[in-house]
Amino acid sequence: MSTEHEQAGAGRHTLRLADKAERGAEQAEQPEKAPKISRQFVTFTFYKARPEWRMLDAQAKLDAKREFVEVFESYRSTLLMHCYSIVGLRSNVDFMLWRIGYGLDPFQEMSARLNGTQLGRYLEVSQSFLSMTKRSMYIDKDNPEHVEDRLHIVPGQSKYLFVYPFVKTREWYGLPVEQRQEMMDEHIRVGSKYRSVKLHTTYSFGLDDQEFVVAFETDQPSDFLDLVQELRESKASRYTLRDTPMFTCRQLQLAECLDELG
């Protein structure tokens, strides 16, 4: 590639807009591009009920839960949503809403309406993660279709979901791409041994505190435990800066999650 100084030595160049004929000829020479696939926004929002909620009478709680569910269900046509109970599995979270959509506005609008419900007054957001889908720069040689899968999430296929934020060290990004691909090949080989576990990786660079949000779906929590333990021994694991807090979630209908609040 020539530098600006080399170009100056060869003669001064000026920029101009191509006329319609030139632009038409250039466009005709270029191959037709595949249609652009829209990426998705993803949120994981974790709620905790205040102790005052359990002090309400049964009818007040019933009415409040019904209102909350009605607001939630009104966004079915806009957002892809699943609900998970965490009651008894962590001390600081009761349930989680996993939402997926093509714009940020519906997330905020829905959250504001949920906050305005009777139940919303007794809920605290104890943790939330915002991310987007994106093609991975690393190639899964055994499953190349995963590249396209990264742009569109199909959630809620299993009973359990394991979610956590993920941050790499700065040293990782300083390594040659080939070296990183080699370590990711090992990472992928380990993951391929656990066919019951499906991984959803989403990206948070510039959107939230973490770099990635990883969500694993499975019907067998023991398989996920064994997978994570084996990955700890991989070379790529040396470059993990943070992968906590981790949430173990059980998929239920929203009404069932709310009933477990007491």
N, C-alpha and C positions, 0 to 999 in steps of 0.2 A: 504493500500500500504506500503510495507516495505521500510525502509530508507537504505541509503548506509551503515550505521554503522551496521544495522541488517544483511545485506547481508554479510558484512565482518565477522561477528561473526559466520555465518553459513558455512563459507568457501569461499575462493577466487574464483570469477567467471571470466572467460575470454570470449571474443567475438570472433566468427569465422564466416566465410561465409558458409551458407548452401550449400550443394552440389546440383546438378541438380535434383536428385531424391527427396530430401527433399523439395526443392522448388516446384516441380511438385505436390507433395502430398498436401502441404499447399494450393496451388492454387486451387486444385480440391475440397478441403473442403470448400473454401470460396464461398458464393453465387455470382452469376453473377451480376456485378454492372450495373446500368442504364447508358446509354451513357451520357457523360458530355455535358451540354448545355453551349455554349459560351455566355459570357457576352458582353454587348455593351458599347462602349464609346459614350458619348453624349456631344454636345456643343451647347450653346446658344450664338450667337454672334450678338451684337447690333451695328448698324452703324449710323453715323450722317454725313450728307453732309455739306461740308464747304460752306460759303456764295458765294465763287468764282464760284461754280458750276452754280449758277443761272445767272451768268453774261455771260456764253458761248452762242454762237448762236445756233439756233434750230438744225441745221444739225450736228454740233459737238456733241451736247448732244445725238442726235439720234444714231450716230455712236458709241459713247462711251457706251451707254446703250446696244446696240446690242452685242458689244464685251463682255461686262460683263455677259450678259445672256448666251452667247455661252460657255464661260468658266464654268459657273455654271452648265449648262446642261450636260457638258461632264463628270461630276462625278455622274450621275444618276445610273450608273451600279455599283458604288463602295459604295456610301453613300445614305442613306434614308434622304431626305431633304424636308423641308417645309419653306415657306416664310410668313412673317407677316409684315404688315404696322403698324407703331406707330405714323405716322404723325398726329399732332394735339392732341395727347393724352398725350405726354410728351414733354418737351422743349429740352431735351438733346439727343433724339433718333429719328431716322426716320424709320428704318426698322430693322428686325431681321431675321437671318437664323438659323433654328433649324436643326441640322445635327446629324445623328446616324450612327455608323459604328463599325467594329470589330478591328480596329487598329488606332493608332494615326497618322501614316504617311500620309494617304490620307487627313486628316484635315489640316495638315501643308502644304502639297503640294498645295492643293486647295487654301488655304488662300494666299500663296505666289503668285500664278498665278493671283488671283483676285487683289492683291495689285499692280501687274504689268500692269494692264489694264489702259486705259485712265480714266475711271471713278474712279478706285481705288486711283488715285492721289488726288481726291477730297473728299475721304471718311476718316473718323476717326472711329476707334473702341472705342466707348464710354463705353462699358461694355461687359464682356464675362464671361461665366461660363463653367467649365469643370467638368464632372462627369461620373459615370459608373452605369450600372444596377447591382442589387444585391438582393438576397433574404432577405426579412425583418426578423428580429429576433422575431417580434411580430406576433401573429397568428390572422388572420381575421376569426373568427369562423363562421360567416354568409356566407363568400365568400372565401373558402379555395383555390380556383383557383387563387386568386390574388397572391399567393406565386410564382407560375410559371410566371404570367404576369409580375412580377417585372424584370425578366431577359430579356424580349423582349418587346420593346415599339412599339405599333402600333399608330403612331401619325396622326394628321391632320384630325380627324374625326368631328371636330366642327368648327364653324366660329371664335370663340374667344379662346384665350389662355392667361392665367394669370401665370406669371413666377416670382419667387423670390428665393433668397438664404435663407438658414435656418441654424441657429446655436443654439444648446441647451446649457444650462449652465452646468458647470462641476458637479454641485450638482446632476443633473439628472442622470449622469452615476454612481454616488455613491449610488443610491437607489437600493434596492433589485429588481431583475428581476420581481418577482411576483407583486411588487407594481407598477412598470412601465407598466407591462401588464394590470393591472387593469385600470390604467389611459388611456392607449391606447384603451382598450375596450370601454370606454366612448367616446373617440375621434372617433372611428370607427362607433359607434352608431349614433353620430351626422351626420357624413358624409353620412351614409346610407339613411338619410332622403332626401338628395338632389340627386336624381337619374340622373338628367340631367347633373351633374358635374362629370367628370372623372379625377381621380388623377394619375399623373405619378411622382413617387418619385425616384430620382437617388442620388448617393452617391459620395461625394467629399473628404472624409478623406484622407489627404496627397496629394491630387491632386490639390486642389485649396484652397482659403481662407475660404470658407464656408464648412459646414459638409454635407449638403444636397442641392439639387436643386429641388424645387417642381414646377410642371407645371400642371395647371388645365385647362381642355378643357370643353367648354360648348357653347350652342347656346343662353343661357339666362344669361347675366351678373348679373341680379338681384338675381338669385339663388346663384351665387358665393358670392356676397356681403353678403347675409343673412347667408350663410354657415360660412364665415370667422368671422362675428360678433358673431355667436353662439359659435364658437370654442374659442373665446376670454374668455368665461366664464367657459371653461373646466379646470379641475385640471392640466392637462399637460401643459396648456398655461403658468402657473406660472414659468415653467422652460425654457421658450423661451428667449434666449439672443438677437438674431437678426433675423428679417425676412423682411428686406428691403435692397435695393430698390425693389419695386414691379412694374412690367410692364404689362400693358394691351395691348394685341396685336390682330390685326384683320387679319385673313388669306386671302391672295391674291396670285396670280401668281407673280413671281419675276418682270416681265415686268411691271405689274400694280404698284408694290411697287416703282419701279424706276420712273415711270411717275409721282408719287405723290411728288417727290423731287423738282419739279418745273423746 
